[in-house]
Amino acid sequence: MSNPPNVLILGIGNLLWADEGFGVRALESLQRHYRFSDNVRLLDGGTQGIYLVQHIREAEILVVFDAVDYGLPGGSLKRVEDDEVPKFMGAKKVSLHQTGFQEVLAMAEMLGDYPRHLLLMGVQPVELEDYGGSLREPVRAQIEPAIAMVLDYLQGFGIEAQRREKPLSPDTGLQGAISDIRRYENERPSAQHACRVGDARVLTSPRFDLAFRPVQLEQHAIHVDVDAHLDKYRSKGNL
């Protein structure tokens, strides 16, 4: 009898930026409600990027939960498989971690240990520009459907998950309140006490010299808008 395949179920993203945390929240929910056999690993990849390469190399079947800009209405759930996965993770990045994950896949392939089967379970984010924010309702509502689709995918390989009689409790002692989505939302400071998109106190403080200083480019220079994200402040006269 052949050995069961090594399976890695990975949640990636950043819990601190609203819907960017979908992948990690989906993985947390899967971990709390289901148990798997020893050949299946669940891993919170966060924003580790290239540091995940060794885990990827060991996986024959890789499943990834993530927030992905598919260009669809916010909250849309879309599954992508095998060779199509890198294309979607690179078409429109919602954060730097996707660049890192593309590199992870490329490095694993270069080293000859690319997963035989790959599934990306992605959701279209509704909101990202909300520091300390939680999942928006259309995105949160896709956690259970995403998990159901992953379980169905794994069943195709003979991999069964057992539902726990009692869900695991969030490990707030080790990870803090952020590991419990309800507590995290309830204890979040108000917008008056914590700026949602960056600290406006810094942007408007007279203690800091913030100014937009155009640079005269040489005749054959290449112009790159590396600071385009500052346009919203320039339009308000802050820069």
ROSE-4610 file (N, C-alpha, C; in Angstrom, 1 decimal, always signed):
// ROSE-4610
residu = [M/M/M/S/S/S/N/N/N/P/P/P/P/P/P/N/N/N/V/V/V/L/L/L/I/I/I/L/L/L/G/G/G/I/I/I/G/G/G/N/N/N/L/L/L/L/L/L/W/W/W/A/A/A/D/D/D/E/E/E/G/G/G/F/F/F/G/G/G/V/V/V/R/R/R/A/A/A/L/L/L/E/E/E/S/S/S/L/L/L/Q/Q/Q/R/R/R/H/H/H/Y/Y/Y/R/R/R/F/F/F/S/S/S/D/D/D/N/N/N/V/V/V/R/R/R/L/L/L/L/L/L/D/D/D/G/G/G/G/G/G/T/T/T/Q/Q/Q/G/G/G/I/I/I/Y/Y/Y/L/L/L/V/V/V/Q/Q/Q/H/H/H/I/I/I/R/R/R/E/E/E/A/A/A/E/E/E/I/I/I/L/L/L/V/V/V/V/V/V/F/F/F/D/D/D/A/A/A/V/V/V/D/D/D/Y/Y/Y/G/G/G/L/L/L/P/P/P/G/G/G/G/G/G/S/S/S/L/L/L/K/K/K/R/R/R/V/V/V/E/E/E/D/D/D/D/D/D/E/E/E/V/V/V/P/P/P/K/K/K/F/F/F/M/M/M/G/G/G/A/A/A/K/K/K/K/K/K/V/V/V/S/S/S/L/L/L/H/H/H/Q/Q/Q/T/T/T/G/G/G/F/F/F/Q/Q/Q/E/E/E/V/V/V/L/L/L/A/A/A/M/M/M/A/A/A/E/E/E/M/M/M/L/L/L/G/G/G/D/D/D/Y/Y/Y/P/P/P/R/R/R/H/H/H/L/L/L/L/L/L/L/L/L/M/M/M/G/G/G/V/V/V/Q/Q/Q/P/P/P/V/V/V/E/E/E/L/L/L/E/E/E/D/D/D/Y/Y/Y/G/G/G/G/G/G/S/S/S/L/L/L/R/R/R/E/E/E/P/P/P/V/V/V/R/R/R/A/A/A/Q/Q/Q/I/I/I/E/E/E/P/P/P/A/A/A/I/I/I/A/A/A/M/M/M/V/V/V/L/L/L/D/D/D/Y/Y/Y/L/L/L/Q/Q/Q/G/G/G/F/F/F/G/G/G/I/I/I/E/E/E/A/A/A/Q/Q/Q/R/R/R/R/R/R/E/E/E/K/K/K/P/P/P/L/L/L/S/S/S/P/P/P/D/D/D/T/T/T/G/G/G/L/L/L/Q/Q/Q/G/G/G/A/A/A/I/I/I/S/S/S/D/D/D/I/I/I/R/R/R/R/R/R/Y/Y/Y/E/E/E/N/N/N/E/E/E/R/R/R/P/P/P/S/S/S/A/A/A/Q/Q/Q/H/H/H/A/A/A/C/C/C/R/R/R/V/V/V/G/G/G/D/D/D/A/A/A/R/R/R/V/V/V/L/L/L/T/T/T/S/S/S/P/P/P/R/R/R/F/F/F/D/D/D/L/L/L/A/A/A/F/F/F/R/R/R/P/P/P/V/V/V/Q/Q/Q/L/L/L/E/E/E/Q/Q/Q/H/H/H/A/A/A/I/I/I/H/H/H/V/V/V/D/D/D/V/V/V/D/D/D/A/A/A/H/H/H/L/L/L/D/D/D/K/K/K/Y/Y/Y/R/R/R/S/S/S/K/K/K/G/G/G/N/N/N/L/L/L]
num = [1/1/1/2/2/2/3/3/3/4/4/4/5/5/5/6/6/6/7/7/7/8/8/8/9/9/9/10/10/10/11/11/11/12/12/12/13/13/13/14/14/14/15/15/15/16/16/16/17/17/17/18/18/18/19/19/19/20/20/20/21/21/21/22/22/22/23/23/23/24/24/24/25/25/25/26/26/26/27/27/27/28/28/28/29/29/29/30/30/30/31/31/31/32/32/32/33/33/33/34/34/34/35/35/35/36/36/36/37/37/37/38/38/38/39/39/39/40/40/40/41/41/41/42/42/42/43/43/43/44/44/44/45/45/45/46/46/46/47/47/47/48/48/48/49/49/49/50/50/50/51/51/51/52/52/52/53/53/53/54/54/54/55/55/55/56/56/56/57/57/57/58/58/58/59/59/59/60/60/60/61/61/61/62/62/62/63/63/63/64/64/64/65/65/65/66/66/66/67/67/67/68/68/68/69/69/69/70/70/70/71/71/71/72/72/72/73/73/73/74/74/74/75/75/75/76/76/76/77/77/77/78/78/78/79/79/79/80/80/80/81/81/81/82/82/82/83/83/83/84/84/84/85/85/85/86/86/86/87/87/87/88/88/88/89/89/89/90/90/90/91/91/91/92/92/92/93/93/93/94/94/94/95/95/95/96/96/96/97/97/97/98/98/98/99/99/99/100/100/100/101/101/101/102/102/102/103/103/103/104/104/104/105/105/105/106/106/106/107/107/107/108/108/108/109/109/109/110/110/110/111/111/111/112/112/112/113/113/113/114/114/114/115/115/115/116/116/116/117/117/117/118/118/118/119/119/119/120/120/120/121/121/121/122/122/122/123/123/123/124/124/124/125/125/125/126/126/126/127/127/127/128/128/128/129/129/129/130/130/130/131/131/131/132/132/132/133/133/133/134/134/134/135/135/135/136/136/136/137/137/137/138/138/138/139/139/139/140/140/140/141/141/141/142/142/142/143/143/143/144/144/144/145/145/145/146/146/146/147/147/147/148/148/148/149/149/149/150/150/150/151/151/151/152/152/152/153/153/153/154/154/154/155/155/155/156/156/156/157/157/157/158/158/158/159/159/159/160/160/160/161/161/161/162/162/162/163/163/163/164/164/164/165/165/165/166/166/166/167/167/167/168/168/168/169/169/169/170/170/170/171/171/171/172/172/172/173/173/173/174/174/174/175/175/175/176/176/176/177/177/177/178/178/178/179/179/179/180/180/180/181/181/181/182/182/182/183/183/183/184/184/184/185/185/185/186/186/186/187/187/187/188/188/188/189/189/189/190/190/190/191/191/191/192/192/192/193/193/193/194/194/194/195/195/195/196/196/196/197/197/197/198/198/198/199/199/199/200/200/200/201/201/201/202/202/202/203/203/203/204/204/204/205/205/205/206/206/206/207/207/207/208/208/208/209/209/209/210/210/210/211/211/211/212/212/212/213/213/213/214/214/214/215/215/215/216/216/216/217/217/217/218/218/218/219/219/219/220/220/220/221/221/221/222/222/222/223/223/223/224/224/224/225/225/225/226/226/226/227/227/227/228/228/228/229/229/229/230/230/230/231/231/231/232/232/232/233/233/233/234/234/234/235/235/235/236/236/236/237/237/237/238/238/238/239/239/239]
x = [+0.9/+0.0/+0.9/+0.6/+1.4/+1.2/+2.2/+2.1/+1.2/+0.4/-0.5/+0.4/-0.2/+0.6/+0.8/+1.9/+2.1/+1.3/+0.4/-0.5/-0.2/-0.1/+0.1/-1.1/-1.8/-2.9/-2.3/-2.2/-1.6/-2.5/-2.5/-3.2/-2.2/-2.3/-1.4/-2.1/-1.5/-2.1/-1.7/-2.3/-1.9/-3.2/-3.3/-4.6/-4.8/-3.8/-3.9/-4.5/-4.7/-5.2/-6.5/-7.6/-8.9/-9.0/-9.5/-9.7/-8.4/-7.3/-6.0/-5.8/-6.6/-6.5/-7.3/-8.0/-8.9/-8.2/-7.0/-6.4/-6.1/-5.6/-5.2/-6.5/-7.5/-8.8/-9.5/-9.4/-10.0/-9.2/-7.9/-7.1/-7.4/-7.5/-7.9/-9.2/-10.2/-11.5/-11.4/-10.6/-10.5/-9.8/-8.8/-8.0/-9.0/-9.8/-10.6/-11.8/-12.2/-13.4/-13.1/-11.9/-11.6/-10.3/-10.1/-8.9/-8.5/-7.2/-6.8/-5.8/-5.5/-4.5/-3.1/-2.1/-0.7/-0.1/-0.5/+0.1/-0.4/-1.3/-1.8/-1.4/-0.7/-0.3/-1.0/-1.4/-2.0/-1.0/-0.8/+0.3/-0.2/-0.1/-0.3/+0.9/+0.9/+2.1/+2.2/+1.1/+1.2/+1.8/+2.8/+3.5/+4.9/+5.2/+6.6/+7.2/+6.5/+7.0/+8.1/+9.3/+10.3/+10.7/+10.4/+10.7/+9.8/+8.8/+7.9/+8.4/+9.5/+9.9/+10.1/+10.7/+11.0/+9.7/+8.7/+7.4/+6.8/+6.9/+6.3/+7.0/+8.3/+9.1/+8.7/+8.2/+7.9/+6.4/+5.7/+4.3/+4.1/+3.3/+2.9/+1.6/+0.7/-0.5/-0.5/-0.6/-0.6/-1.9/-2.5/-3.8/-3.5/-3.9/-3.6/-4.9/-5.2/-6.2/-5.6/-6.3/-5.7/-6.7/-6.4/-7.2/-6.5/-7.3/-6.7/-7.5/-6.9/-7.6/-7.8/-9.0/-9.4/-10.1/-10.3/-11.1/-12.5/-13.0/-14.4/-15.1/-16.4/-17.1/-16.5/-16.4/-15.9/-16.7/-15.9/-16.5/-16.7/-16.3/-16.4/-15.4/-15.8/-14.9/-14.6/-13.3/-12.8/-11.7/-11.8/-10.8/-10.0/-8.7/-7.8/-6.9/-6.5/-5.7/-4.5/-3.5/-2.3/-1.5/-1.3/-0.5/-1.0/-2.3/-3.0/-2.7/-2.3/-2.2/-1.2/+0.1/+1.0/+0.5/-0.2/-0.7/-1.7/-2.6/-3.5/-2.9/-1.9/-1.3/-0.4/-0.1/+0.8/+0.1/-1.1/-1.8/-2.0/-2.6/-2.9/-2.7/-1.6/-1.2/-2.0/-2.5/-3.1/-2.1/-1.0/+0.0/+1.4/+2.4/+3.7/+3.9/+3.1/+3.2/+3.0/+2.2/+2.0/+3.2/+4.0/+5.2/+6.1/+6.2/+7.0/+6.6/+5.2/+4.8/+5.0/+4.9/+5.3/+6.7/+7.6/+9.0/+9.2/+8.4/+8.4/+8.1/+7.0/+6.7/+7.8/+8.3/+9.4/+10.6/+11.0/+12.1/+11.9/+10.7/+10.4/+10.6/+10.1/+10.1/+11.6/+12.4/+13.8/+14.5/+14.2/+14.8/+14.3/+13.3/+12.8/+11.8/+11.2/+10.3/+9.0/+8.5/+7.2/+6.0/+5.0/+3.8/+3.2/+2.8/+2.2/+0.8/+0.1/-1.2/-1.3/-1.9/-1.9/-3.3/-3.9/-5.2/-5.1/-5.5/-5.6/-7.1/-7.5/-8.8/-8.8/-9.2/-9.1/-10.4/-10.4/-11.6/-11.2/-12.1/-11.9/-12.1/-11.1/-11.3/-12.3/-12.9/-13.8/-13.0/-12.2/-11.5/-10.2/-9.1/-7.8/-7.2/-7.6/-7.0/-7.7/-7.5/-8.1/-7.2/-6.2/-5.2/-5.9/-5.7/-6.3/-7.7/-8.2/-9.6/-9.7/-10.9/-11.2/-11.9/-12.3/-12.9/-14.2/-14.5/-15.8/-16.7/-18.0/-19.0/-19.0/-19.0/-19.0/-17.8/-16.7/-15.5/-15.6/-16.0/-16.2/-17.2/-18.2/-19.2/-18.7/-17.5/-17.0/-16.0/-15.8/-14.9/-15.5/-16.7/-17.2/-17.4/-17.9/-17.9/-16.5/-15.5/-14.1/-13.6/-13.9/-13.5/-14.2/-15.5/-16.2/-15.6/-15.2/-14.6/-13.3/-12.5/-11.2/-11.4/-12.3/-12.6/-13.0/-13.8/-14.3/-13.1/-12.2/-11.0/-10.2/-9.9/-9.1/-9.7/-11.0/-11.7/-11.4/-11.1/-10.8/-9.5/-8.7/-7.4/-7.5/-8.7/-8.9/-8.6/-8.6/-8.2/-9.5/-9.8/-11.0/-10.7/-11.5/-11.3/-12.4/-12.1/-13.1/-13.5/-14.8/-15.2/-15.1/-14.6/-14.4/-15.7/-15.9/-17.1/-17.2/-16.1/-16.0/-14.9/-15.2/-14.2/-13.1/-11.9/-10.8/-11.0/-10.5/-10.6/-9.4/-9.5/-8.4/-7.3/-6.0/-4.9/-4.5/-5.3/-5.1/-3.9/-3.6/-2.5/-1.2/-1.0/+0.2/+0.3/-0.9/-0.9/-1.6/-2.2/-2.9/-4.3/-5.0/-6.4/-6.5/-5.5/-5.6/-6.0/-5.7/-6.1/-7.6/-8.3/-9.7/-10.4/-11.0/-11.6/-12.6/-13.4/-14.5/-13.9/-12.9/-12.3/-11.5/-10.8/-10.0/-10.9/-12.1/-13.0/-13.6/-13.9/-14.5/-13.5/-12.3/-11.3/-10.5/-10.9/-10.3/-10.6/-9.6/-9.8/-10.7/-11.3/-12.2/-11.3/-11.9/-11.2/-10.6/-11.3/-10.8/-9.5/-9.3/-8.1/-7.0/-7.4/-6.4/-6.7/-5.8/-6.1/-6.1/-7.0/-7.2/-6.3/-5.8/-5.1/-3.6/-3.2/-1.9/-2.0/-1.0/-1.1/-1.1/-2.3/-2.5/-1.8/-1.5/-0.8/+0.6/+1.2/+2.5/+2.4/+1.4/+1.3/+1.1/+0.4/+0.0/+0.9/+1.8/+2.5/+3.6/+3.7/+4.7/+6.1/+6.2/+7.5/+8.2/+7.4/+8.0/+7.9/+9.0/+9.1/+8.7/+7.4/+6.9/+6.7/+7.3/+7.1/+7.3/+6.6/+6.8/+7.7/+8.9/+9.9/+10.2/+9.6/+9.8/+11.3/+11.7/+13.1/+13.1/+14.0/+14.2/+14.9/+14.2/+14.8/+15.8/+16.8/+17.7/+17.0/+17.5/+16.9/+16.5/+17.4/+17.1/+16.8/+16.4/+16.1/+14.7/+14.6/+13.3/+12.5/+11.3/+10.4/+9.6/+9.7/+8.9/+8.2/+6.8/+6.0/+6.1/+7.2/+7.4/+6.7/+6.3/+5.6/+4.2/+3.5/+2.2/+1.2/+1.5/+0.6/+0.4/+1.3/+1.2/+0.3/-0.2/-1.1/-2.2/-2.8/-4.0/-3.7/-2.4/-2.0/-1.6/-1.0/-0.7/-2.0/-3.0/-4.3/-4.9/-4.6/-5.1/-4.2/-3.1/-2.2/-1.3/-1.2/-0.3/+1.2/+1.3/+2.7/+2.8]
y = [-1.2/+0.0/+1.2/+2.2/+3.4/+4.3/+5.1/+6.1/+7.2/+7.7/+8.9/+10.1/+11.0/+12.1/+13.1/+13.9/+15.0/+16.2/+16.6/+17.7/+18.9/+20.1/+21.3/+22.3/+22.7/+23.6/+24.9/+25.9/+27.2/+28.4/+29.2/+30.4/+31.6/+32.5/+33.6/+34.9/+35.9/+37.3/+38.0/+39.1/+40.0/+40.3/+39.9/+40.1/+41.6/+42.4/+43.8/+44.7/+44.1/+45.0/+44.4/+44.4/+44.1/+42.8/+42.8/+41.6/+40.9/+41.5/+40.9/+39.6/+39.6/+38.5/+37.3/+37.3/+36.2/+34.8/+34.7/+33.4/+32.8/+33.7/+33.2/+32.9/+33.7/+33.5/+32.2/+31.9/+30.7/+29.5/+29.6/+28.5/+28.3/+29.3/+29.2/+28.5/+28.8/+28.2/+26.7/+26.4/+25.0/+24.2/+24.8/+24.1/+23.9/+24.8/+24.7/+23.7/+23.5/+22.7/+21.3/+21.1/+19.8/+19.3/+18.0/+17.3/+16.5/+16.3/+15.5/+14.4/+13.5/+12.5/+13.2/+12.4/+13.0/+13.5/+13.0/+13.5/+14.8/+15.4/+16.8/+17.8/+18.8/+19.9/+21.2/+21.9/+23.2/+24.2/+25.3/+26.2/+27.7/+28.5/+29.9/+30.6/+30.9/+31.4/+32.9/+33.6/+35.0/+35.8/+36.5/+37.3/+36.8/+35.5/+35.1/+35.0/+34.9/+34.9/+33.8/+34.2/+33.3/+32.2/+32.6/+31.6/+30.4/+30.4/+29.2/+28.2/+28.4/+27.6/+26.1/+25.9/+24.5/+23.8/+24.5/+23.8/+23.4/+24.3/+24.1/+22.9/+22.8/+21.7/+20.4/+20.3/+19.0/+18.6/+19.5/+19.2/+18.6/+17.5/+16.9/+17.6/+17.9/+18.6/+19.9/+21.1/+22.3/+23.1/+23.5/+24.2/+25.6/+26.7/+28.0/+28.8/+29.3/+30.3/+31.7/+32.6/+34.0/+34.9/+36.2/+37.3/+37.6/+37.6/+37.8/+38.8/+39.7/+40.6/+40.0/+39.4/+38.8/+39.8/+41.0/+41.9/+41.6/+40.9/+40.6/+41.4/+41.4/+42.1/+41.6/+42.5/+42.2/+41.1/+40.1/+39.0/+37.8/+37.9/+36.8/+35.7/+34.5/+33.4/+32.7/+32.4/+31.7/+30.8/+29.6/+28.5/+28.5/+28.3/+28.2/+27.0/+26.3/+25.1/+25.0/+24.3/+23.9/+25.1/+25.0/+26.0/+27.4/+27.5/+28.8/+29.6/+29.0/+29.6/+30.8/+30.6/+31.7/+32.9/+32.7/+33.8/+34.7/+34.1/+34.8/+35.5/+34.9/+35.6/+36.7/+36.8/+37.9/+38.9/+38.6/+39.6/+40.9/+40.9/+42.1/+41.8/+42.3/+42.0/+42.9/+42.3/+43.2/+43.5/+42.9/+43.2/+42.6/+43.0/+42.5/+41.0/+40.4/+38.9/+38.1/+38.6/+37.8/+37.8/+38.8/+38.8/+37.8/+37.7/+36.7/+35.3/+35.1/+33.8/+33.3/+34.2/+33.9/+33.4/+34.1/+33.7/+32.3/+32.0/+30.7/+29.6/+29.8/+28.8/+28.6/+29.7/+29.7/+29.0/+29.3/+28.6/+27.1/+26.8/+25.3/+24.6/+25.2/+24.6/+24.5/+25.6/+25.6/+24.5/+24.2/+23.2/+21.8/+21.7/+20.4/+19.8/+20.6/+20.0/+20.8/+21.0/+21.7/+20.8/+21.2/+20.4/+19.8/+18.5/+17.8/+18.4/+18.9/+19.4/+20.7/+21.7/+23.0/+23.6/+24.1/+24.7/+26.1/+27.1/+28.4/+28.7/+28.9/+29.3/+30.7/+31.6/+33.0/+33.7/+34.8/+35.7/+37.1/+37.7/+39.1/+40.0/+40.8/+41.7/+42.8/+43.3/+44.4/+45.7/+45.5/+46.6/+46.2/+47.0/+46.7/+47.9/+49.1/+50.3/+50.6/+49.6/+49.8/+49.1/+49.8/+49.2/+48.8/+47.6/+47.0/+46.6/+46.7/+46.3/+44.8/+44.3/+42.9/+42.6/+41.4/+41.1/+41.8/+42.2/+42.8/+41.6/+41.9/+40.8/+40.0/+40.5/+39.7/+38.7/+39.1/+38.3/+37.2/+37.7/+36.7/+35.6/+36.0/+35.0/+33.9/+34.1/+33.1/+32.1/+32.3/+31.3/+29.9/+29.7/+28.4/+27.8/+28.5/+28.0/+27.6/+28.5/+28.2/+26.9/+26.7/+25.5/+24.2/+24.4/+23.3/+22.9/+23.9/+23.6/+22.9/+23.3/+22.7/+21.2/+21.0/+19.6/+18.7/+19.3/+18.5/+18.2/+19.2/+19.0/+17.9/+17.9/+16.9/+15.5/+15.4/+14.1/+13.4/+14.3/+13.7/+12.9/+13.1/+12.4/+11.4/+11.2/+10.2/+10.7/+12.0/+12.7/+13.1/+12.6/+12.9/+13.7/+14.7/+15.5/+15.0/+15.0/+14.7/+15.9/+16.2/+17.4/+17.1/+18.1/+18.0/+18.1/+17.3/+17.4/+18.8/+19.3/+20.6/+21.4/+22.5/+23.3/+23.8/+23.8/+24.3/+25.8/+26.2/+27.6/+28.3/+29.6/+30.4/+30.5/+30.4/+30.4/+31.9/+32.6/+34.0/+34.2/+33.2/+33.2/+33.3/+32.6/+32.6/+33.7/+33.9/+34.7/+36.1/+36.2/+37.5/+37.5/+38.6/+38.8/+38.6/+38.8/+38.8/+37.4/+36.4/+35.0/+34.7/+35.6/+35.4/+36.5/+36.3/+37.3/+38.1/+37.5/+38.3/+39.2/+38.7/+39.5/+40.6/+40.3/+41.3/+42.5/+42.1/+43.2/+44.0/+43.3/+44.0/+44.9/+44.6/+45.4/+46.4/+46.5/+47.4/+48.9/+49.7/+51.1/+51.8/+52.9/+53.6/+54.4/+54.9/+55.6/+56.9/+57.4/+58.7/+58.4/+57.2/+56.8/+56.1/+55.6/+54.9/+55.2/+55.8/+56.2/+54.9/+54.8/+53.6/+53.4/+54.5/+54.4/+54.9/+55.1/+55.7/+56.8/+57.1/+58.1/+59.5/+60.1/+61.5/+62.5/+62.1/+63.0/+63.3/+62.3/+62.4/+63.3/+63.0/+63.7/+65.2/+65.6/+67.0/+67.7/+67.0/+67.6/+68.6/+69.7/+70.7/+70.2/+69.1/+68.6/+67.9/+67.6/+66.9/+67.7/+67.7/+68.5/+67.6/+67.7/+66.9/+67.8/+67.5/+68.4/+67.6/+67.9/+67.3/+68.1/+67.5/+68.2/+67.6/+68.1/+67.5/+67.6/+66.5/+66.4/+66.5/+67.4/+67.5/+66.3/+65.6/+64.4/+64.7/+64.0/+64.1/+63.7/+64.1/+63.9/+62.4/+61.5/+60.1/+59.3/+59.9/+59.2/+58.5/+57.4/+56.7/+57.1/+57.5/+57.9/+56.8/+56.5/+55.5/+56.1/+55.8/+56.4/+55.5/+55.5/+54.6/+55.1/+56.4/+57.0/+57.4/+56.7/+57.0/+56.9/+56.1/+55.9/+57.2/+58.2/+59.5/+60.5/+60.1/+61.1/+61.6/+60.7/+61.1/+62.2/+62.2/+63.2/+64.5/+64.4/+65.6/+66.3/+65.6/+66.2/+67.0/+66.7/+67.4/+68.5/+68.7/+69.8/+69.4/+68.2/+67.8/+67.6/+67.3/+67.1/+68.0]
z = [+0.0/+0.0/+0.0/-0.9/-1.0/+0.2/+0.5/+1.6/+1.2/+2.2/+1.9/+1.5/+0.7/+0.3/+1.4/+1.4/+2.3/+1.8/+2.7/+2.4/+3.3/+2.7/+3.5/+3.2/+4.2/+4.1/+4.7/+3.9/+4.3/+4.2/+5.3/+5.3/+5.3/+4.3/+4.3/+4.2/+4.7/+4.8/+6.1/+6.2/+7.4/+8.1/+9.4/+10.1/+10.5/+10.4/+10.8/+9.7/+8.5/+7.4/+6.9/+7.7/+7.3/+6.5/+5.2/+4.5/+4.1/+4.3/+4.0/+4.9/+6.0/+7.0/+6.6/+5.5/+5.2/+5.2/+4.6/+4.6/+5.9/+6.8/+8.2/+9.0/+8.8/+9.5/+9.1/+7.8/+7.2/+7.8/+7.8/+8.4/+9.9/+10.6/+12.0/+12.2/+11.4/+11.5/+11.2/+10.2/+9.8/+10.9/+11.5/+12.6/+13.8/+14.1/+15.3/+15.2/+13.9/+13.7/+13.2/+12.6/+12.0/+12.5/+12.4/+12.6/+11.4/+11.2/+10.0/+10.5/+9.6/+9.9/+9.8/+10.3/+10.5/+9.2/+8.0/+6.8/+6.3/+7.1/+6.7/+7.8/+7.3/+8.2/+7.9/+8.9/+8.8/+9.3/+8.5/+8.8/+8.6/+9.6/+9.5/+8.9/+7.6/+6.9/+7.1/+7.5/+7.7/+6.5/+6.7/+5.7/+5.5/+5.8/+5.8/+4.5/+3.4/+2.1/+1.9/+1.5/+1.1/+2.2/+3.4/+4.5/+4.5/+3.7/+3.6/+2.6/+1.9/+0.8/+1.3/+2.4/+2.8/+3.1/+3.6/+3.8/+2.5/+1.5/+0.2/-0.4/-0.3/-0.9/-0.4/+0.8/+1.4/+1.1/+0.5/+0.2/-1.2/-1.2/-2.5/-3.0/-2.0/-2.3/-1.4/-2.1/-1.4/-1.6/-0.5/-0.5/+0.2/-0.5/+0.0/+0.2/+1.4/+1.6/+1.5/+0.8/+0.7/+0.2/+0.4/-0.3/-1.6/-2.7/-4.0/-4.8/-5.5/-6.3/-7.7/-7.8/-9.1/-10.1/-9.5/-10.3/-10.3/-9.3/-9.2/-8.1/-7.9/-6.8/-5.5/-4.5/-3.2/-2.6/-2.0/-1.3/-2.3/-3.5/-4.5/-4.1/-4.1/-3.9/-5.2/-5.3/-6.6/-6.3/-6.8/-6.7/-8.0/-7.8/-9.0/-8.7/-9.7/-9.5/-10.3/-9.8/-10.4/-11.2/-12.5/-13.2/-13.2/-13.0/-13.0/-11.7/-10.6/-9.3/-9.4/-9.8/-9.8/-10.7/-11.7/-12.6/-11.8/-11.0/-10.3/-9.1/-8.5/-7.3/-7.8/-9.0/-9.5/-10.4/-10.8/-11.7/-11.1/-9.9/-9.2/-7.7/-7.2/-5.8/-4.8/-3.8/-2.7/-1.6/-1.6/-0.6/-1.0/-0.3/-0.6/-0.4/+0.5/+0.8/-0.5/-1.4/-2.6/-3.5/-3.5/-4.3/-3.7/-2.3/-1.7/-1.9/-2.0/-2.2/-3.7/-4.6/-6.0/-6.0/-5.3/-5.3/-4.6/-3.6/-2.9/-3.9/-4.7/-5.7/-6.8/-7.2/-8.2/-7.7/-6.4/-5.9/-5.7/-5.2/-5.0/-6.4/-7.4/-8.8/-9.2/-9.0/-9.4/-8.6/-7.4/-6.6/-6.9/-7.7/-8.1/-7.2/-6.3/-5.3/-5.3/-6.5/-6.7/-6.3/-5.6/-5.3/-6.6/-6.5/-7.6/-7.9/-6.8/-6.9/-6.1/-6.6/-6.0/-6.1/-5.0/-5.0/-4.3/-4.9/-4.3/-4.1/-2.8/-2.5/-2.1/-3.0/-2.7/-2.7/-2.0/-1.9/-2.3/-3.0/-3.5/-2.2/-1.8/-0.7/-0.9/+0.1/+0.1/+0.5/+1.6/+2.2/+2.7/+2.4/+2.8/+3.6/+3.3/+3.9/+5.3/+6.2/+7.5/+8.5/+9.0/+9.9/+11.2/+11.6/+12.8/+12.6/+11.4/+11.1/+10.9/+11.0/+10.8/+9.4/+9.2/+7.9/+7.7/+6.5/+6.2/+6.0/+6.3/+6.3/+5.1/+3.8/+2.6/+2.6/+3.1/+3.1/+4.2/+5.4/+6.5/+6.1/+5.4/+5.0/+4.1/+3.5/+2.6/+3.3/+4.6/+5.3/+5.2/+5.7/+5.7/+4.3/+3.3/+1.9/+1.4/+1.7/+1.3/+1.9/+3.2/+3.9/+3.3/+3.0/+2.4/+1.0/+0.2/-1.1/-0.9/+0.1/+0.3/+0.8/+1.6/+2.1/+1.0/+0.1/-1.1/-2.0/-2.2/-3.0/-2.4/-1.1/-0.5/-0.6/-0.5/-0.6/-1.9/-3.0/-4.3/-4.2/-3.2/-3.0/-1.9/-1.4/-0.3/+1.0/+1.2/+2.5/+3.1/+4.3/+5.0/+6.3/+6.5/+7.8/+8.7/+10.0/+11.0/+11.8/+11.8/+12.6/+14.1/+14.7/+16.2/+16.9/+17.9/+18.7/+19.4/+19.9/+20.5/+19.8/+19.2/+18.6/+19.6/+19.1/+19.9/+20.2/+21.4/+21.8/+21.2/+20.9/+20.4/+21.5/+21.1/+22.1/+22.3/+23.1/+23.3/+24.3/+25.1/+26.0/+25.3/+24.2/+23.5/+22.4/+21.7/+20.5/+20.8/+21.9/+22.2/+21.7/+21.9/+21.5/+20.0/+19.2/+17.7/+17.2/+18.0/+17.6/+17.8/+18.5/+18.7/+17.9/+16.8/+15.9/+16.7/+17.5/+18.2/+19.2/+20.0/+21.0/+20.3/+19.2/+18.5/+18.0/+17.5/+17.1/+18.2/+19.3/+20.5/+21.2/+21.2/+21.9/+21.0/+19.8/+18.9/+19.3/+19.4/+19.7/+18.7/+19.1/+18.2/+17.2/+16.1/+15.1/+15.7/+16.7/+17.4/+18.1/+18.6/+19.4/+18.6/+17.4/+16.6/+15.1/+14.4/+13.0/+12.2/+11.3/+10.5/+9.3/+8.7/+7.5/+7.6/+8.8/+9.0/+10.1/+10.7/+11.8/+11.3/+11.3/+10.8/+11.7/+12.9/+13.8/+13.3/+12.7/+12.1/+10.8/+10.0/+8.7/+8.9/+10.0/+10.2/+11.2/+11.9/+13.0/+12.5/+13.1/+12.8/+13.1/+13.9/+14.3/+13.1/+12.1/+10.9/+9.7/+8.9/+7.7/+6.5/+6.2/+5.1/+3.9/+2.8/+1.6/+0.4/-0.6/-1.9/-2.7/-3.1/-3.8/-5.1/-6.2/-7.5/-7.9/-8.6/-9.0/-10.5/-11.0/-12.5/-13.0/-13.9/-14.5/-15.6/-15.7/-16.9/-18.2/-19.3/-20.6/-20.8/-20.5/-20.9/-19.6/-18.6/-17.3/-17.5/-16.8/-16.7/-15.5/-15.7/-14.6/-14.0/-12.7/-12.1/-10.9/-10.8/-9.8/-8.5/-7.9/-6.7/-5.5/-5.5/-4.4/-4.7/-5.7/-6.1/-4.9/-3.9/-2.8/-2.0/-2.2/-1.5/-2.2/-3.3/-4.1/-3.2/-2.4/-1.7/-0.6/-0.2/+0.7/+0.0/-1.2/-2.0/-2.4/-2.7/-3.1/-2.0/-0.8/+0.4/+0.8/+0.1/+0.5/+1.6/+1.9/+3.0/+2.6/+1.3/+0.7/-0.5]
